[in-house]
């Protein structure tokens, strides 16, 4: 059974990270007054985007090396 959860998890992280980054860049900047003018959405969106990219890279590497194939 070749179930690899890295691909859907990586896609989920990457999509959510991209949405947060876009909202942080183009959204209303007055909401960051409570967080000492630190754009938390861009920071955590970037973290999610990098994490998603790592998961997608690992999924691609696992698929190309034939990991999980028995036979």
N, C-alpha and C positions, 0 to 999 in steps of 0.2 A: 504494500500500500504506500504510494508515493505522495503522501500529504505533506505539503510544505507551506507552513503558515507565514513564512517570512515575506512572501509576495503580497498577500492582502493586508498584513499588518504594516508593511512598508508603504503601501499605497495609502492606507488610512492616515498614517503619520504625515506623509508628504502632502496630502491634500489638506489636512487640517492645519499644518504648518504654513502652507501657502496662503490659505484663507486668513490666518492670523496676521501674517506679514502684510498682506494687501490691506486688511482693515487697519493695521497699525500705521501704515504709511499714508493711506488716503482718508482715514476716518477723522473724527473730531478730536483735535489735540487738547481741548480744554479738559477732557476727562482725566488727563494725566497729572493734574494739579494735586490730586490726592496722593499720588505715588512719587512726589518730589520731582515731577516733570520727567520721570523715567518712562519711556515707552515700553511697557511690559509686553504688549502684544507683539511687537517686532522682535524682542529678545526671545520670548518663548516660542514664537512662530519659527524663528531661525533654528532653535534647538530641535523642534519637532521636524523641521525640514531636513536637517542634517541626519537626525536619527532615521527618518524614512529613507534617505538616500543610502545610509549604511545597510539597512535591512534589504533594500532593493539590490544593492551590490552583492550582498551575501547570497541572495536568492538567485541572481544571475550566475554567480560563480558556482553555486551548488548545482544548478541546472546544466552548465557547460561541462562540469567535471563528471557528471553522471552519478552524483551522490544519491544514494537511496535506491539505485537500480540493483535488483537482485536477479541473477540469472545467468 
